Amino acid sequence: MTPADVEPVATAFLGDDWGDRRGFLAFVTTHQEALPFVAEANGAIIGTSVASLHGSVAWIGMVWVHPDWRRRGVGTELTRAAIDATDSVGCRTLVLVATEAGRPLYEGIGFEVQTWYRILEAPGLDDGPIDPRIRPYRASDLAALRALDAAATGEDRGHLLAAFATAASTRVLEHTDGTLGGFVVRAPWGGGATIAPLREDAEAILHSRRVGRGPRQRVRAGLVAANQTGLDRLLATGWTEAWRAPRLIRGDALAWQPEAIWGQFNHALG
């Protein structure tokens, strides 16, 4: 996929009720650590896939096939193209989030269910106090963000943090000793990677996101099923489940801390 493909792909997505993905597509067609692909037939784009490289780990996502071409092997070949590209640069672990329709395809080529994401929602709040430990991001925070993120995910997403983290898009929680206890980094198209090893810190960050949004707007959090304590706490304090999806893995096991993950950029970048 090239920048010239962004508009036709975005138009195709809109026609299939996939929403407006122009911002995301523009990013992956110009970002060095993203490997996007298209399938073409008769001069038209009929499918897409994207691989995102995070050190030895890669995410596979945005596997889409035009309705007229489904069940004809196009999705499998697009997935294999992304996998082959990640293999060629030495990735040892592949991760993806599957729909129910796509799950048999991925399991057929060696992916296994590792866990489940549970996406929760809560209404925004008109106003209220925000934990005073939460402040805007500073450039000097990047190394600490990368360390927190790597410990939580088992991946090197430093390139994404460097691309997205600004004083406007990012909030960090700073402990009294000067160490960072967590952060939320918002991507330009929405979604936000939220990392906090301690539940209390995560709750403070999520609460800060709700403040000022107003009750007509919703805020989302994405937890892994292993974080049962966090799920129980949010569900007991006004959050409700919006949907869930399986997280699949292929290759080497990850050394990660799923209980520290409270939100994602999206399910193509992690």
Buried (B, 14 or more C-beta within 10 A) or exposed (E): BEEEBBEEBBEBBEEEEBEEBBEBBBBBBEBEBBBBBBBEEEEEBBBBBBBBBBBBBBBBBBBBBBEEBBEEEBBBBBBBBBBEBBEEEEBBBBBBBBEEEBBEBBBEEEBEEBBBBBBBBBBBBEEEEBBEBBBEBEEEBBEBBBEBBBBBBBBBBBBBBEBBBEEEBBBBBBEEEEEBBBBBBBBEBEBBBBBBBBBEBBBBBBBBBBBEBEEEEEBBBBBBBBBEEBBEBBEEEEBEEEEEBBBBBBBEEBEBBBBBBBBBBBBBBB
